[in-house]
Amino acid sequence: MIVEVKEITPDNVEMLLAKFNKRPRKTLGDFFGKLKRGIDGLEYQKAMRSEWG
């Protein structure tokens, strides 16, 4: 993405930053419990590790 600024002032910079930063910030807590696979995590790890050996 290219943003062309013809006149650089602190107000223009603040306006452009506000315009392009509309996405809400994510925190680690937003991702807890998102993977619902119906598989026990420990059993999955054991199955994956047994394939290596």
mmCIF entry with sequence, helices, sheets and N, C-alpha, C, O atoms, coordinates in Angstrom:
data_MODEL
# 
_entry.id   MODEL 
# 
_entity.id                         1 
_entity.type                       polymer 
_entity.pdbx_number_of_molecules   1 
# 
_entity_poly.entity_id                      1 
_entity_poly.type                           'polypeptide(L)' 
_entity_poly.nstd_linkage                   no 
_entity_poly.nstd_monomer                   no 
_entity_poly.pdbx_seq_one_letter_code       MIVEVKEITPDNVEMLLAKFNKRPRKTLGDFFGKLKRGIDGLEYQKAMRSEWG 
_entity_poly.pdbx_seq_one_letter_code_can   MIVEVKEITPDNVEMLLAKFNKRPRKTLGDFFGKLKRGIDGLEYQKAMRSEWG 
_entity_poly.pdbx_strand_id                 A 
# 
loop_
_entity_poly_seq.entity_id 
_entity_poly_seq.num 
_entity_poly_seq.mon_id 
_entity_poly_seq.hetero 
1 1  MET n 
1 2  ILE n 
1 3  VAL n 
1 4  GLU n 
1 5  VAL n 
1 6  LYS n 
1 7  GLU n 
1 8  ILE n 
1 9  THR n 
1 10 PRO n 
1 11 ASP n 
1 12 ASN n 
1 13 VAL n 
1 14 GLU n 
1 15 MET n 
1 16 LEU n 
1 17 LEU n 
1 18 ALA n 
1 19 LYS n 
1 20 PHE n 
1 21 ASN n 
1 22 LYS n 
1 23 ARG n 
1 24 PRO n 
1 25 ARG n 
1 26 LYS n 
1 27 THR n 
1 28 LEU n 
1 29 GLY n 
1 30 ASP n 
1 31 PHE n 
1 32 PHE n 
1 33 GLY n 
1 34 LYS n 
1 35 LEU n 
1 36 LYS n 
1 37 ARG n 
1 38 GLY n 
1 39 ILE n 
1 40 ASP n 
1 41 GLY n 
1 42 LEU n 
1 43 GLU n 
1 44 TYR n 
1 45 GLN n 
1 46 LYS n 
1 47 ALA n 
1 48 MET n 
1 49 ARG n 
1 50 SER n 
1 51 GLU n 
1 52 TRP n 
1 53 GLY n 
# 
_struct_asym.id          A 
_struct_asym.entity_id   1 
# 
loop_
_struct_conf.conf_type_id 
_struct_conf.id 
_struct_conf.pdbx_PDB_helix_id 
_struct_conf.beg_label_comp_id 
_struct_conf.beg_label_asym_id 
_struct_conf.beg_label_seq_id 
_struct_conf.pdbx_beg_PDB_ins_code 
_struct_conf.end_label_comp_id 
_struct_conf.end_label_asym_id 
_struct_conf.end_label_seq_id 
_struct_conf.pdbx_end_PDB_ins_code 
_struct_conf.beg_auth_comp_id 
_struct_conf.beg_auth_asym_id 
_struct_conf.beg_auth_seq_id 
_struct_conf.end_auth_comp_id 
_struct_conf.end_auth_asym_id 
_struct_conf.end_auth_seq_id 
_struct_conf.pdbx_PDB_helix_class 
_struct_conf.details 
_struct_conf.pdbx_PDB_helix_length 
HELX_P HELX_P1 AA1 PRO A 10 ? PHE A 20 ? PRO A 10 PHE A 20 1 ? 11 
HELX_P HELX_P2 AA2 LEU A 28 ? PHE A 31 ? LEU A 28 PHE A 31 5 ? 4  
HELX_P HELX_P3 AA3 GLY A 41 ? TRP A 52 ? GLY A 41 TRP A 52 1 ? 12 
# 
_struct_conf_type.id          HELX_P 
_struct_conf_type.criteria    ? 
_struct_conf_type.reference   ? 
# 
loop_
_atom_site.group_PDB 
_atom_site.id 
_atom_site.type_symbol 
_atom_site.label_atom_id 
_atom_site.label_alt_id 
_atom_site.label_comp_id 
_atom_site.label_asym_id 
_atom_site.label_entity_id 
_atom_site.label_seq_id 
_atom_site.pdbx_PDB_ins_code 
_atom_site.Cartn_x 
_atom_site.Cartn_y 
_atom_site.Cartn_z 
_atom_site.occupancy 
_atom_site.B_iso_or_equiv 
_atom_site.pdbx_formal_charge 
_atom_site.auth_seq_id 
_atom_site.auth_comp_id 
_atom_site.auth_asym_id 
_atom_site.auth_atom_id 
_atom_site.pdbx_PDB_model_num 
ATOM 1   N N  . MET A 1 1  ? 0.851   -1.164  0.000  1.00 0.00 ? 1  MET A N  1 
ATOM 2   C CA . MET A 1 1  ? 0.000   0.000   0.000  1.00 0.00 ? 1  MET A CA 1 
ATOM 3   C C  . MET A 1 1  ? 0.899   1.231   0.000  1.00 0.00 ? 1  MET A C  1 
ATOM 4   O O  . MET A 1 1  ? 1.877   1.295   0.746  1.00 0.00 ? 1  MET A O  1 
ATOM 5   N N  . ILE A 1 2  ? 0.573   2.180   -0.817 1.00 0.00 ? 2  ILE A N  1 
ATOM 6   C CA . ILE A 1 2  ? 1.333   3.425   -0.894 1.00 0.00 ? 2  ILE A CA 1 
ATOM 7   C C  . ILE A 1 2  ? 0.404   4.560   -0.501 1.00 0.00 ? 2  ILE A C  1 
ATOM 8   O O  . ILE A 1 2  ? -0.711  4.676   -1.011 1.00 0.00 ? 2  ILE A O  1 
ATOM 9   N N  . VAL A 1 3  ? 0.879   5.393   0.410  1.00 0.00 ? 3  VAL A N  1 
ATOM 10  C CA . VAL A 1 3  ? 0.132   6.571   0.843  1.00 0.00 ? 3  VAL A CA 1 
ATOM 11  C C  . VAL A 1 3  ? 0.963   7.789   0.478  1.00 0.00 ? 3  VAL A C  1 
ATOM 12  O O  . VAL A 1 3  ? 2.103   7.930   0.921  1.00 0.00 ? 3  VAL A O  1 
ATOM 13  N N  . GLU A 1 4  ? 0.401   8.648   -0.313 1.00 0.00 ? 4  GLU A N  1 
ATOM 14  C CA . GLU A 1 4  ? 1.112   9.847   -0.733 1.00 0.00 ? 4  GLU A CA 1 
ATOM 15  C C  . GLU A 1 4  ? 0.637   11.022  0.105  1.00 0.00 ? 4  GLU A C  1 
ATOM 16  O O  . GLU A 1 4  ? -0.555  11.324  0.158  1.00 0.00 ? 4  GLU A O  1 
ATOM 17  N N  . VAL A 1 5  ? 1.581   11.676  0.756  1.00 0.00 ? 5  VAL A N  1 
ATOM 18  C CA . VAL A 1 5  ? 1.274   12.834  1.591  1.00 0.00 ? 5  VAL A CA 1 
ATOM 19  C C  . VAL A 1 5  ? 1.935   14.041  0.950  1.00 0.00 ? 5  VAL A C  1 
ATOM 20  O O  . VAL A 1 5  ? 3.157   14.089  0.810  1.00 0.00 ? 5  VAL A O  1 
ATOM 21  N N  . LYS A 1 6  ? 1.126   15.011  0.564  1.00 0.00 ? 6  LYS A N  1 
ATOM 22  C CA . LYS A 1 6  ? 1.667   16.180  -0.131 1.00 0.00 ? 6  LYS A CA 1 
ATOM 23  C C  . LYS A 1 6  ? 2.182   17.226  0.850  1.00 0.00 ? 6  LYS A C  1 
ATOM 24  O O  . LYS A 1 6  ? 3.157   17.923  0.568  1.00 0.00 ? 6  LYS A O  1 
ATOM 25  N N  . GLU A 1 7  ? 1.536   17.330  1.984  1.00 0.00 ? 7  GLU A N  1 
ATOM 26  C CA . GLU A 1 7  ? 1.950   18.312  2.977  1.00 0.00 ? 7  GLU A CA 1 
ATOM 27  C C  . GLU A 1 7  ? 2.082   17.587  4.311  1.00 0.00 ? 7  GLU A C  1 
ATOM 28  O O  . GLU A 1 7  ? 1.109   17.030  4.818  1.00 0.00 ? 7  GLU A O  1 
ATOM 29  N N  . ILE A 1 8  ? 3.269   17.594  4.871  1.00 0.00 ? 8  ILE A N  1 
ATOM 30  C CA . ILE A 1 8  ? 3.505   16.863  6.103  1.00 0.00 ? 8  ILE A CA 1 
ATOM 31  C C  . ILE A 1 8  ? 3.336   17.801  7.291  1.00 0.00 ? 8  ILE A C  1 
ATOM 32  O O  . ILE A 1 8  ? 4.105   18.741  7.489  1.00 0.00 ? 8  ILE A O  1 
ATOM 33  N N  . THR A 1 9  ? 2.315   17.514  8.061  1.00 0.00 ? 9  THR A N  1 
ATOM 34  C CA . THR A 1 9  ? 2.077   18.216  9.317  1.00 0.00 ? 9  THR A CA 1 
ATOM 35  C C  . THR A 1 9  ? 1.702   17.154  10.356 1.00 0.00 ? 9  THR A C  1 
ATOM 36  O O  . THR A 1 9  ? 1.263   16.062  9.994  1.00 0.00 ? 9  THR A O  1 
ATOM 37  N N  . PRO A 1 10 ? 1.870   17.460  11.612 1.00 0.00 ? 10 PRO A N  1 
ATOM 38  C CA . PRO A 1 10 ? 1.481   16.478  12.638 1.00 0.00 ? 10 PRO A CA 1 
ATOM 39  C C  . PRO A 1 10 ? 0.012   16.069  12.536 1.00 0.00 ? 10 PRO A C  1 
ATOM 40  O O  . PRO A 1 10 ? -0.328  14.917  12.805 1.00 0.00 ? 10 PRO A O  1 
ATOM 41  N N  . ASP A 1 11 ? -0.844  16.984  12.157 1.00 0.00 ? 11 ASP A N  1 
ATOM 42  C CA . ASP A 1 11 ? -2.267  16.654  12.019 1.00 0.00 ? 11 ASP A CA 1 
ATOM 43  C C  . ASP A 1 11 ? -2.504  15.669  10.875 1.00 0.00 ? 11 ASP A C  1 
ATOM 44  O O  . ASP A 1 11 ? -3.307  14.745  11.010 1.00 0.00 ? 11 ASP A O  1 
ATOM 45  N N  . ASN A 1 12 ? -1.809  15.860  9.747  1.00 0.00 ? 12 ASN A N  1 
ATOM 46  C CA . ASN A 1 12 ? -1.960  14.940  8.623  1.00 0.00 ? 12 ASN A CA 1 
ATOM 47  C C  . ASN A 1 12 ? -1.475  13.540  8.996  1.00 0.00 ? 12 ASN A C  1 
ATOM 48  O O  . ASN A 1 12 ? -2.106  12.543  8.645  1.00 0.00 ? 12 ASN A O  1 
ATOM 49  N N  . VAL A 1 13 ? -0.367  13.473  9.699  1.00 0.00 ? 13 VAL A N  1 
ATOM 50  C CA . VAL A 1 13 ? 0.174   12.180  10.091 1.00 0.00 ? 13 VAL A CA 1 
ATOM 51  C C  . VAL A 1 13 ? -0.795  11.476  11.036 1.00 0.00 ? 13 VAL A C  1 
ATOM 52  O O  . VAL A 1 13 ? -1.064  10.287  10.870 1.00 0.00 ? 13 VAL A O  1 
ATOM 53  N N  . GLU A 1 14 ? -1.315  12.187  12.011 1.00 0.00 ? 14 GLU A N  1 
ATOM 54  C CA . GLU A 1 14 ? -2.278  11.593  12.945 1.00 0.00 ? 14 GLU A CA 1 
ATOM 55  C C  . GLU A 1 14 ? -3.530  11.117  12.223 1.00 0.00 ? 14 GLU A C  1 
ATOM 56  O O  . GLU A 1 14 ? -4.056  10.050  12.542 1.00 0.00 ? 14 GLU A O  1 
ATOM 57  N N  . MET A 1 15 ? -4.015  11.887  11.256 1.00 0.00 ? 15 MET A N  1 
ATOM 58  C CA . MET A 1 15 ? -5.203  11.516  10.508 1.00 0.00 ? 15 MET A CA 1 
ATOM 59  C C  . MET A 1 15 ? -4.955  10.232  9.708  1.00 0.00 ? 15 MET A C  1 
ATOM 60  O O  . MET A 1 15 ? -5.801  9.338   9.689  1.00 0.00 ? 15 MET A O  1 
ATOM 61  N N  . LEU A 1 16 ? -3.791  10.142  9.047  1.00 0.00 ? 16 LEU A N  1 
ATOM 62  C CA . LEU A 1 16 ? -3.480  8.947   8.263  1.00 0.00 ? 16 LEU A CA 1 
ATOM 63  C C  . LEU A 1 16 ? -3.303  7.720   9.152  1.00 0.00 ? 16 LEU A C  1 
ATOM 64  O O  . LEU A 1 16 ? -3.747  6.628   8.798  1.00 0.00 ? 16 LEU A O  1 
ATOM 65  N N  . LEU A 1 17 ? -2.666  7.892   10.290 1.00 0.00 ? 17 LEU A N  1 
ATOM 66  C CA . LEU A 1 17 ? -2.510  6.772   11.208 1.00 0.00 ? 17 LEU A CA 1 
ATOM 67  C C  . LEU A 1 17 ? -3.858  6.286   11.722 1.00 0.00 ? 17 LEU A C  1 
ATOM 68  O O  . LEU A 1 17 ? -4.084  5.080   11.823 1.00 0.00 ? 17 LEU A O  1 
ATOM 69  N N  . ALA A 1 18 ? -4.737  7.196   12.041 1.00 0.00 ? 18 ALA A N  1 
ATOM 70  C CA . ALA A 1 18 ? -6.067  6.816   12.519 1.00 0.00 ? 18 ALA A CA 1 
ATOM 71  C C  . ALA A 1 18 ? -6.861  6.123   11.411 1.00 0.00 ? 18 ALA A C  1 
ATOM 72  O O  . ALA A 1 18 ? -7.633  5.203   11.681 1.00 0.00 ? 18 ALA A O  1 
ATOM 73  N N  . LYS A 1 19 ? -6.673  6.559   10.179 1.00 0.00 ? 19 LYS A N  1 
ATOM 74  C CA . LYS A 1 19 ? -7.405  5.991   9.055  1.00 0.00 ? 19 LYS A CA 1 
ATOM 75  C C  . LYS A 1 19 ? -7.001  4.544   8.785  1.00 0.00 ? 19 LYS A C  1 
ATOM 76  O O  . LYS A 1 19 ? -7.856  3.710   8.486  1.00 0.00 ? 19 LYS A O  1 
ATOM 77  N N  . PHE A 1 20 ? -5.709  4.240   8.886  1.00 0.00 ? 20 PHE A N  1 
ATOM 78  C CA . PHE A 1 20 ? -5.222  2.917   8.531  1.00 0.00 ? 20 PHE A CA 1 
ATOM 79  C C  . PHE A 1 20 ? -5.096  1.966   9.719  1.00 0.00 ? 20 PHE A C  1 
ATOM 80  O O  . PHE A 1 20 ? -4.793  0.790   9.520  1.00 0.00 ? 20 PHE A O  1 
ATOM 81  N N  . ASN A 1 21 ? -5.314  2.425   10.922 1.00 0.00 ? 21 ASN A N  1 
ATOM 82  C CA . ASN A 1 21 ? -5.227  1.568   12.106 1.00 0.00 ? 21 ASN A CA 1 
ATOM 83  C C  . ASN A 1 21 ? -6.600  1.331   12.701 1.00 0.00 ? 21 ASN A C  1 
ATOM 84  O O  . ASN A 1 21 ? -6.784  1.484   13.909 1.00 0.00 ? 21 ASN A O  1 
ATOM 85  N N  . LYS A 1 22 ? -7.562  0.964   11.881 1.00 0.00 ? 22 LYS A N  1 
ATOM 86  C CA . LYS A 1 22 ? -8.933  0.740   12.353 1.00 0.00 ? 22 LYS A CA 1 
ATOM 87  C C  . LYS A 1 22 ? -9.136  -0.655  12.911 1.00 0.00 ? 22 LYS A C  1 
ATOM 88  O O  . LYS A 1 22 ? -10.132 -0.906  13.588 1.00 0.00 ? 22 LYS A O  1 
ATOM 89  N N  . ARG A 1 23 ? -8.199  -1.582  12.638 1.00 0.00 ? 23 ARG A N  1 
ATOM 90  C CA . ARG A 1 23 ? -8.349  -2.940  13.137 1.00 0.00 ? 23 ARG A CA 1 
ATOM 91  C C  . ARG A 1 23 ? -8.159  -2.963  14.649 1.00 0.00 ? 23 ARG A C  1 
ATOM 92  O O  . ARG A 1 23 ? -7.239  -2.331  15.167 1.00 0.00 ? 23 ARG A O  1 
ATOM 93  N N  . PRO A 1 24 ? -9.012  -3.679  15.352 1.00 0.00 ? 24 PRO A N  1 
ATOM 94  C CA . PRO A 1 24 ? -8.831  -3.753  16.808 1.00 0.00 ? 24 PRO A CA 1 
ATOM 95  C C  . PRO A 1 24 ? -7.588  -4.562  17.147 1.00 0.00 ? 24 PRO A C  1 
ATOM 96  O O  . PRO A 1 24 ? -7.229  -5.497  16.432 1.00 0.00 ? 24 PRO A O  1 
ATOM 97  N N  . ARG A 1 25 ? -6.948  -4.201  18.220 1.00 0.00 ? 25 ARG A N  1 
ATOM 98  C CA . ARG A 1 25 ? -5.750  -4.911  18.668 1.00 0.00 ? 25 ARG A CA 1 
ATOM 99  C C  . ARG A 1 25 ? -6.141  -6.266  19.226 1.00 0.00 ? 25 ARG A C  1 
ATOM 100 O O  . ARG A 1 25 ? -7.161  -6.393  19.903 1.00 0.00 ? 25 ARG A O  1 
ATOM 101 N N  . LYS A 1 26 ? -5.346  -7.263  18.948 1.00 0.00 ? 26 LYS A N  1 
ATOM 102 C CA . LYS A 1 26 ? -5.576  -8.608  19.450 1.00 0.00 ? 26 LYS A CA 1 
ATOM 103 C C  . LYS A 1 26 ? -4.659  -8.850  20.639 1.00 0.00 ? 26 LYS A C  1 
ATOM 104 O O  . LYS A 1 26 ? -3.515  -8.397  20.661 1.00 0.00 ? 26 LYS A O  1 
ATOM 105 N N  . THR A 1 27 ? -5.168  -9.556  21.605 1.00 0.00 ? 27 THR A N  1 
ATOM 106 C CA . THR A 1 27 ? -4.359  -9.978  22.731 1.00 0.00 ? 27 THR A CA 1 
ATOM 107 C C  . THR A 1 27 ? -4.328  -11.497 22.746 1.00 0.00 ? 27 THR A C  1 
ATOM 108 O O  . THR A 1 27 ? -5.095  -12.145 22.034 1.00 0.00 ? 27 THR A O  1 
ATOM 109 N N  . LEU A 1 28 ? -3.458  -12.057 23.542 1.00 0.00 ? 28 LEU A N  1 
ATOM 110 C CA . LEU A 1 28 ? -3.354  -13.503 23.614 1.00 0.00 ? 28 LEU A CA 1 
ATOM 111 C C  . LEU A 1 28 ? -4.661  -14.116 24.105 1.00 0.00 ? 28 LEU A C  1 
ATOM 112 O O  . LEU A 1 28 ? -5.014  -15.225 23.704 1.00 0.00 ? 28 LEU A O  1 
ATOM 113 N N  . GLY A 1 29 ? -5.370  -13.415 24.956 1.00 0.00 ? 29 GLY A N  1 
ATOM 114 C CA . GLY A 1 29 ? -6.639  -13.912 25.480 1.00 0.00 ? 29 GLY A CA 1 
ATOM 115 C C  . GLY A 1 29 ? -7.710  -14.070 24.412 1.00 0.00 ? 29 GLY A C  1 
ATOM 116 O O  . GLY A 1 29 ? -8.659  -14.832 24.600 1.00 0.00 ? 29 GLY A O  1 
ATOM 117 N N  . ASP A 1 30 ? -7.577  -13.367 23.300 1.00 0.00 ? 30 ASP A N  1 
ATOM 118 C CA . ASP A 1 30 ? -8.567  -13.481 22.226 1.00 0.00 ? 30 ASP A CA 1 
ATOM 119 C C  . ASP A 1 30 ? -8.518  -14.833 21.533 1.00 0.00 ? 30 ASP A C  1 
ATOM 120 O O  . ASP A 1 30 ? -9.470  -15.212 20.852 1.00 0.00 ? 30 ASP A O  1 
ATOM 121 N N  . PHE A 1 31 ? -7.421  -15.567 21.698 1.00 0.00 ? 31 PHE A N  1 
ATOM 122 C CA . PHE A 1 31 ? -7.245  -16.817 20.979 1.00 0.00 ? 31 PHE A CA 1 
ATOM 123 C C  . PHE A 1 31 ? -7.465  -18.054 21.843 1.00 0.00 ? 31 PHE A C  1 
ATOM 124 O O  . PHE A 1 31 ? -7.402  -19.170 21.326 1.00 0.00 ? 31 PHE A O  1 
ATOM 125 N N  . PHE A 1 32 ? -7.719  -17.895 23.133 1.00 0.00 ? 32 PHE A N  1 
ATOM 126 C CA . PHE A 1 32 ? -7.933  -19.049 24.000 1.00 0.00 ? 32 PHE A CA 1 
ATOM 127 C C  . PHE A 1 32 ? -9.231  -19.750 23.640 1.00 0.00 ? 32 PHE A C  1 
ATOM 128 O O  . PHE A 1 32 ? -10.266 -19.108 23.461 1.00 0.00 ? 32 PHE A O  1 
ATOM 129 N N  . GLY A 1 33 ? -9.171  -21.065 23.536 1.00 0.00 ? 33 GLY A N  1 
ATOM 130 C CA . GLY A 1 33 ? -10.366 -21.860 23.289 1.00 0.00 ? 33 GLY A CA 1 
ATOM 131 C C  . GLY A 1 33 ? -10.887 -21.801 21.866 1.00 0.00 ? 33 GLY A C  1 
ATOM 132 O O  . GLY A 1 33 ? -12.031 -22.187 21.626 1.00 0.00 ? 33 GLY A O  1 
ATOM 133 N N  . LYS A 1 34 ? -10.106 -21.342 20.930 1.00 0.00 ? 34 LYS A N  1 
ATOM 134 C CA . LYS A 1 34 ? -10.582 -21.200 19.560 1.00 0.00 ? 34 LYS A CA 1 
ATOM 135 C C  . LYS A 1 34 ? -10.521 -22.496 18.758 1.00 0.00 ? 34 LYS A C  1 
ATOM 136 O O  . LYS A 1 34 ? -11.291 -22.673 17.814 1.00 0.00 ? 34 LYS A O  1 
ATOM 137 N N  . LEU A 1 35 ? -9.611  -23.408 19.122 1.00 0.00 ? 35 LEU A N  1 
ATOM 138 C CA . LEU A 1 35 ? -9.496  -24.662 18.370 1.00 0.00 ? 35 LEU A CA 1 
ATOM 139 C C  . LEU A 1 35 ? -10.351 -25.728 19.030 1.00 0.00 ? 35 LEU A C  1 
ATOM 140 O O  . LEU A 1 35 ? -9.982  -26.274 20.069 1.00 0.00 ? 35 LEU A O  1 
ATOM 141 N N  . LYS A 1 36 ? -11.462 -26.014 18.444 1.00 0.00 ? 36 LYS A N  1 
ATOM 142 C CA . LYS A 1 36 ? -12.355 -27.055 18.941 1.00 0.00 ? 36 LYS A CA 1 
ATOM 143 C C  . LYS A 1 36 ? -12.308 -28.203 17.954 1.00 0.00 ? 36 LYS A C  1 
ATOM 144 O O  . LYS A 1 36 ? -13.002 -28.182 16.938 1.00 0.00 ? 36 LYS A O  1 
ATOM 145 N N  . ARG A 1 37 ? -11.490 -29.208 18.248 1.00 0.00 ? 37 ARG A N  1 
ATOM 146 C CA . ARG A 1 37 ? -11.339 -30.320 17.326 1.00 0.00 ? 37 ARG A CA 1 
ATOM 147 C C  . ARG A 1 37 ? -11.956 -31.597 17.863 1.00 0.00 ? 37 ARG A C  1 
ATOM 148 O O  . ARG A 1 37 ? -12.115 -32.560 17.113 1.00 0.00 ? 37 ARG A O  1 
ATOM 149 N N  . GLY A 1 38 ? -12.306 -31.633 19.124 1.00 0.00 ? 38 GLY A N  1 
ATOM 150 C CA . GLY A 1 38 ? -12.848 -32.853 19.692 1.00 0.00 ? 38 GLY A CA 1 
ATOM 151 C C  . GLY A 1 38 ? -11.791 -33.899 19.963 1.00 0.00 ? 38 GLY A C  1 
ATOM 152 O O  . GLY A 1 38 ? -12.109 -35.077 20.125 1.00 0.00 ? 38 GLY A O  1 
ATOM 153 N N  . ILE A 1 39 ? -10.531 -33.482 20.014 1.00 0.00 ? 39 ILE A N  1 
ATOM 154 C CA . ILE A 1 39 ? -9.429  -34.400 20.247 1.00 0.00 ? 39 ILE A CA 1 
ATOM 155 C C  . ILE A 1 39 ? -8.758  -34.002 21.559 1.00 0.00 ? 39 ILE A C  1 
ATOM 156 O O  . ILE A 1 39 ? -8.537  -32.819 21.820 1.00 0.00 ? 39 ILE A O  1 
ATOM 157 N N  . ASP A 1 40 ? -8.438  -34.998 22.377 1.00 0.00 ? 40 ASP A N  1 
ATOM 158 C CA . ASP A 1 40 ? -7.706  -34.734 23.597 1.00 0.00 ? 40 ASP A CA 1 
ATOM 159 C C  . ASP A 1 40 ? -6.283  -34.314 23.230 1.00 0.00 ? 40 ASP A C  1 
ATOM 160 O O  . ASP A 1 40 ? -5.627  -34.992 22.440 1.00 0.00 ? 40 ASP A O  1 
ATOM 161 N N  . GLY A 1 41 ? -5.802  -33.217 23.786 1.00 0.00 ? 41 GLY A N  1 
ATOM 162 C CA . GLY A 1 41 ? -4.497  -32.683 23.442 1.00 0.00 ? 41 GLY A CA 1 
ATOM 163 C C  . GLY A 1 41 ? -3.358  -33.639 23.747 1.00 0.00 ? 41 GLY A C  1 
ATOM 164 O O  . GLY A 1 41 ? -2.426  -33.770 22.954 1.00 0.00 ? 41 GLY A O  1 
ATOM 165 N N  . LEU A 1 42 ? -3.426  -34.307 24.891 1.00 0.00 ? 42 LEU A N  1 
ATOM 166 C CA . LEU A 1 42 ? -2.358  -35.232 25.262 1.00 0.00 ? 42 LEU A CA 1 
ATOM 167 C C  . LEU A 1 42 ? -2.327  -36.445 24.333 1.00 0.00 ? 42 LEU A C  1 
ATOM 168 O O  . LEU A 1 42 ? -1.255  -36.893 23.926 1.00 0.00 ? 42 LEU A O  1 
ATOM 169 N N  . GLU A 1 43 ? -3.491  -36.968 24.003 1.00 0.00 ? 43 GLU A N  1 
ATOM 170 C CA . GLU A 1 43 ? -3.551  -38.107 23.077 1.00 0.00 ? 43 GLU A CA 1 
ATOM 171 C C  . GLU A 1 43 ? -3.040  -37.710 21.691 1.00 0.00 ? 43 GLU A C  1 
ATOM 172 O O  . GLU A 1 43 ? -2.370  -38.497 21.024 1.00 0.00 ? 43 GLU A O  1 
ATOM 173 N N  . TYR A 1 44 ? -3.352  -36.512 21.271 1.00 0.00 ? 44 TYR A N  1 
ATOM 174 C CA . TYR A 1 44 ? -2.874  -36.024 19.977 1.00 0.00 ? 44 TYR A CA 1 
ATOM 175 C C  . TYR A 1 44 ? -1.347  -35.940 19.962 1.00 0.00 ? 44 TYR A C  1 
ATOM 176 O O  . TYR A 1 44 ? -0.710  -36.368 19.000 1.00 0.00 ? 44 TYR A O  1 
ATOM 177 N N  . GLN A 1 45 ? -0.760  -35.386 21.033 1.00 0.00 ? 45 GLN A N  1 
ATOM 178 C CA . GLN A 1 45 ? 0.699   -35.285 21.117 1.00 0.00 ? 45 GLN A CA 1 
ATOM 179 C C  . GLN A 1 45 ? 1.348   -36.665 21.099 1.00 0.00 ? 45 GLN A C  1 
ATOM 180 O O  . GLN A 1 45 ? 2.351   -36.868 20.414 1.00 0.00 ? 45 GLN A O  1 
ATOM 181 N N  . LYS A 1 46 ? 0.791   -37.603 21.838 1.00 0.00 ? 46 LYS A N  1 
ATOM 182 C CA . LYS A 1 46 ? 1.344   -38.959 21.864 1.00 0.00 ? 46 LYS A CA 1 
ATOM 183 C C  . LYS A 1 46 ? 1.288   -39.600 20.474 1.00 0.00 ? 46 LYS A C  1 
ATOM 184 O O  . LYS A 1 46 ? 2.237   -40.259 20.049 1.00 0.00 ? 46 LYS A O  1 
ATOM 185 N N  . ALA A 1 47 ? 0.178   -39.401 19.775 1.00 0.00 ? 47 ALA A N  1 
ATOM 186 C CA . ALA A 1 47 ? 0.035   -39.974 18.439 1.00 0.00 ? 47 ALA A CA 1 
ATOM 187 C C  . ALA A 1 47 ? 1.040   -39.354 17.470 1.00 0.00 ? 47 ALA A C  1 
ATOM 188 O O  . ALA A 1 47 ? 1.631   -40.062 16.655 1.00 0.00 ? 47 ALA A O  1 
ATOM 189 N N  . MET A 1 48 ? 1.236   -38.036 17.552 1.00 0.00 ? 48 MET A N  1 
ATOM 190 C CA . MET A 1 48 ? 2.175   -37.370 16.657 1.00 0.00 ? 48 MET A CA 1 
ATOM 191 C C  . MET A 1 48 ? 3.606   -37.790 16.960 1.00 0.00 ? 48 MET A C  1 
ATOM 192 O O  . MET A 1 48 ? 4.405   -37.965 16.039 1.00 0.00 ? 48 MET A O  1 
ATOM 193 N N  . ARG A 1 49 ? 3.935   -37.950 18.212 1.00 0.00 ? 49 ARG A N  1 
ATOM 194 C CA . ARG A 1 49 ? 5.315   -38.319 18.580 1.00 0.00 ? 49 ARG A CA 1 
ATOM 195 C C  . ARG A 1 49 ? 5.594   -39.779 18.272 1.00 0.00 ? 49 ARG A C  1 
ATOM 196 O O  . ARG A 1 49 ? 6.739   -40.139 17.999 1.00 0.00 ? 49 ARG A O  1 
ATOM 197 N N  . SER A 1 50 ? 4.582   -40.623 18.308 1.00 0.00 ? 50 SER A N  1 
ATOM 198 C CA . SER A 1 50 ? 4.825   -42.029 18.015 1.00 0.00 ? 50 SER A CA 1 
ATOM 199 C C  . SER A 1 50 ? 5.104   -42.242 16.527 1.00 0.00 ? 50 SER A C  1 
ATOM 200 O O  . SER A 1 50 ? 5.705   -43.248 16.152 1.00 0.00 ? 50 SER A O  1 
ATOM 201 N N  . GLU A 1 51 ? 4.675   -41.310 15.678 1.00 0.00 ? 51 GLU A N  1 
ATOM 202 C CA . GLU A 1 51 ? 4.944   -41.415 14.246 1.00 0.00 ? 51 GLU A CA 1 
ATOM 203 C C  . GLU A 1 51 ? 6.410   -41.151 13.942 1.00 0.00 ? 51 GLU A C  1 
ATOM 204 O O  . GLU A 1 51 ? 6.914   -41.604 12.915 1.00 0.00 ? 51 GLU A O  1 
ATOM 205 N N  . TRP A 1 52 ? 7.102   -40.428 14.811 1.00 0.00 ? 52 TRP A N  1 
ATOM 206 C CA . TRP A 1 52 ? 8.504   -40.085 14.568 1.00 0.00 ? 52 TRP A CA 1 
ATOM 207 C C  . TRP A 1 52 ? 9.438   -41.250 14.866 1.00 0.00 ? 52 TRP A C  1 
ATOM 208 O O  . TRP A 1 52 ? 10.514  -41.350 14.276 1.00 0.00 ? 52 TRP A O  1 
ATOM 209 N N  . GLY A 1 53 ? 9.035   -42.126 15.773 1.00 0.00 ? 53 GLY A N  1 
ATOM 210 C CA . GLY A 1 53 ? 9.975   -43.142 16.242 1.00 0.00 ? 53 GLY A CA 1 
ATOM 211 C C  . GLY A 1 53 ? 9.754   -44.506 15.729 1.00 0.00 ? 53 GLY A C  1 
ATOM 212 O O  . GLY A 1 53 ? 10.499  -45.423 16.072 1.00 0.00 ? 53 GLY A O  1 
# 
